[in-house]
Amino acid sequence: MPRRRTPGLTDAELRVIRVLWTRQRATVSEVIEHMGPGPTPAYNTVLTILGILQRKGWVTREKAGRAHAYLPVVDRMQARRTALTQLLSRFFDYSPRELVLDLLGHERTDAEELRKVRELLAQAPAEPSPPERERP
């Protein structure tokens, strides 16, 4: 049975696309060279990951001499929003309030951090609540 497709990014995919977000364009060899700390993956492993990212629509490629260069299609902010939406839907029943309460309730948050959160909340535009989503 084939593996189920992951709509978001796996840890390995995230590690690869971070290089592309930083460099804007890179060949497989350049991705490997700029992956930073941690074990260095094999060329074919990175090539496979880039192929998966391309099929998912996260990157595109273009001919660069004899090699191919990969470019991110989805930027870092879009990726964060996608991941956050998945997190909200899977664990917090689409409730940003529940997410914030859980985050602030379980982690040690110093006074400065809380002050910054309050400032962000004060600056946030008040939007009408979205219509209630159907839940499975």
C-alpha positions in Angstrom: 0.0 0.0 0.0 1.5 3.4 -1.0 2.2 6.0 1.7 -0.5 8.6 2.4 0.4 12.0 1.0 1.3 14.7 3.5 -0.4 18.0 2.6 1.9 20.0 4.8 5.7 19.8 5.0 7.6 16.9 6.6 10.7 17.7 8.7 12.9 16.8 5.8 10.9 18.8 3.3 11.0 21.8 5.6 14.8 21.5 6.0 15.2 21.6 2.2 12.7 24.4 1.5 14.3 26.6 4.1 17.4 26.7 2.0 15.3 27.8 -1.0 13.6 30.5 1.0 17.0 31.8 2.0 18.7 31.5 -1.4 15.6 32.0 -3.6 17.1 29.6 -6.1 19.4 26.6 -5.7 20.5 23.4 -7.4 20.5 20.1 -5.5 24.2 20.5 -4.7 23.7 24.0 -3.5 20.8 22.9 -1.3 23.0 20.2 0.3 25.8 22.7 0.8 23.6 25.2 2.6 21.5 22.8 4.8 23.3 23.7 7.9 23.8 21.6 11.0 22.7 18.0 11.1 23.5 15.0 9.0 24.2 15.7 5.4 21.7 13.9 3.2 22.7 12.1 0.0 22.3 13.8 -3.3 19.5 11.4 -4.4 17.6 12.0 -1.1 17.5 15.7 -1.7 16.6 15.2 -5.3 13.7 13.0 -4.2 12.5 15.5 -1.6 12.6 18.3 -4.2 10.6 16.2 -6.6 8.0 15.6 -3.8 7.9 19.4 -3.1 7.4 20.0 -6.8 4.5 17.6 -7.0 3.0 19.2 -3.9 3.3 22.6 -5.6 5.7 24.1 -3.1 8.6 24.5 -5.6 9.2 24.7 -9.3 12.4 24.0 -11.3 14.1 25.5 -14.3 17.1 24.5 -16.4 20.4 25.9 -15.2 23.1 24.6 -17.6 23.3 20.9 -17.2 21.5 20.9 -13.8 18.1 22.1 -12.6 17.6 25.0 -10.2 14.7 24.9 -7.8 12.7 27.9 -6.7 10.1 28.2 -4.0 6.6 28.8 -5.1 5.2 29.1 -1.6 6.8 31.7 0.5 7.6 31.3 4.2 4.5 33.3 5.3 2.2 31.2 3.2 3.8 28.1 4.6 3.3 29.3 8.2 -0.4 30.1 7.5 -0.9 26.7 6.0 0.7 25.0 8.9 -1.2 27.1 11.4 -4.5 26.4 9.7 -3.8 22.7 9.8 -2.9 22.9 13.4 -6.0 24.9 14.2 -8.3 22.4 12.4 -6.7 19.3 13.7 -6.1 20.1 17.4 -8.1 23.3 18.3 -11.4 22.9 16.5 -10.6 26.0 14.3 -10.3 28.2 17.5 -7.4 30.6 17.6 -8.6 31.4 21.2 -8.0 27.8 22.3 -4.6 27.8 20.6 -3.5 30.9 22.5 -4.9 29.8 25.8 -3.1 26.4 25.4 0.1 28.1 24.4 0.1 30.6 27.2 -1.3 28.1 29.7 1.4 25.5 29.3 4.5 27.4 28.5 6.4 29.7 30.9 5.8 33.1 29.5 7.7 36.0 30.9 6.3 39.5 31.5 8.0 41.0 28.4 6.6 38.3 26.2 3.1 38.8 27.6 3.4 42.6 27.0 4.3 42.0 23.3 1.3 39.6 22.9 -1.0 42.2 24.4 0.4 44.9 22.1 -0.2 42.6 19.1 -3.8 41.9 20.2 -4.4 45.6 20.7 -3.2 46.3 17.1 -5.1 43.4 15.6 -8.0 44.5 13.4 -11.4 43.4 14.7 -13.0 41.3 12.0 -16.4 39.6 12.1 -16.2 36.0 13.1 -16.2 33.6 10.1 -19.3 31.5 9.6 -19.3 28.4 11.6 -17.5 25.6 9.7 -19.0 22.2 9.3 -16.9 19.7 11.3 -16.6 16.1 10.4 
